[in-house]
Amino acid sequence: MTNDSLQSARATFSGKTMTDTQLTKAHAIAGILHAEIKRSGSFKEELTDYAHAFARGERFNALRGETMIRDIYAARYDQSLNQTRMRLKTQEDNLPERSSPRVLECAESIATLIQEGPTQPFYQAYDRAATTLAAELGVTQTAAKTLMKDSFRAAHHRDLYEAGKEIEAAYHTPVRSTEAAARTAEKLKSQSQSRSRS
């Protein structure tokens, strides 16, 4: 937590009543909620869950905990939880047509992410591409994934998931199998050496 962020959080009505530990927790929860809104465009369930966890063992109830978290969130991000959600939704509803080539480019980048460098499974590459696109377009990661799926299908007449899983099977799975075999061999070697010493 930066000093400015801490001071802003401490200056709120709720922040003035919190202990340092409570403030640190509320600040961390605000960060988790921000990430969830950016991922899915929703925060209600997460807020309820975290408010209950935040209030556990404290002298305030979950409803008060929720209010405290909302205050700290607003101080940390200069907008309410709902304003963050609505900003992303508005951006999604008003995407310009010129974003289409970039959407397809991000969808097609998944194959490269799986194949090159340290290989990765489809779900990681898909998430990475969606995070990049979402940040560029100012939309949720869920919306970015939908845009990529639709764009890929329109351009290639294939399902992005199926295409990605095929590339994963060809490039990532063999690497993982080799790594797993090497770990198993090393484990057996270590066990064998341990037995021979006893």
C-alpha positions, 0 to 999 in steps of 0.5 A: 500500500502506497503512502498516498493510498494509505492516507486517502483510505485513512482519511475516509469516514470508515478509515478514521475508525479502523485499526492499521490491520483493519485498514490493510485488510480492507485495502487488500479486499478493495484490490481483490474486488477491483480485479473481480470487476475487471474480470467479470463486471460484477462484485456483489457476491465477492463483496458479500463473501469478503465482508463476512470474512472481514467482520469475522472476529471483529466488533462490527457485523458484515453489513458494517464491514461492507460499508467500510470496504466500499469506503476504502475502495472509493478512496483507493480508486476514486470511484465507487464499486458500481461506478467502476462496473458501469464504466466498463459496461458503458465502454463495452456497449460503445466499442468502436468498429476499429477495434475489430482487427485488434480483437482478432489479433489478440485471439490469434496471439493465443497460438503463439503464446502456447507455442513459443518461449515457456509453453503454457496451456490454452487457459493461461494463454487465453486469459493472458490475451483477454487481459491484454485486450480488456486493458486496451479496450477498457472492457471486462476480461469476460467481454474480451474473451467473448469478443475474441471467440466471436472474431476468431469464429468469423475469421476462421470458421472454427471454435477458438477453444477447440483450435487452442486445445489442438495447439496445446496438445501439439506443443504444450502437452509434450513439454509437460509430459517430458517435465513430469517424466524427468521429475518422476525419474529424479524422485525415484533416483532420490528414493533409491539413493535414500534406501541404499544409504539406510 
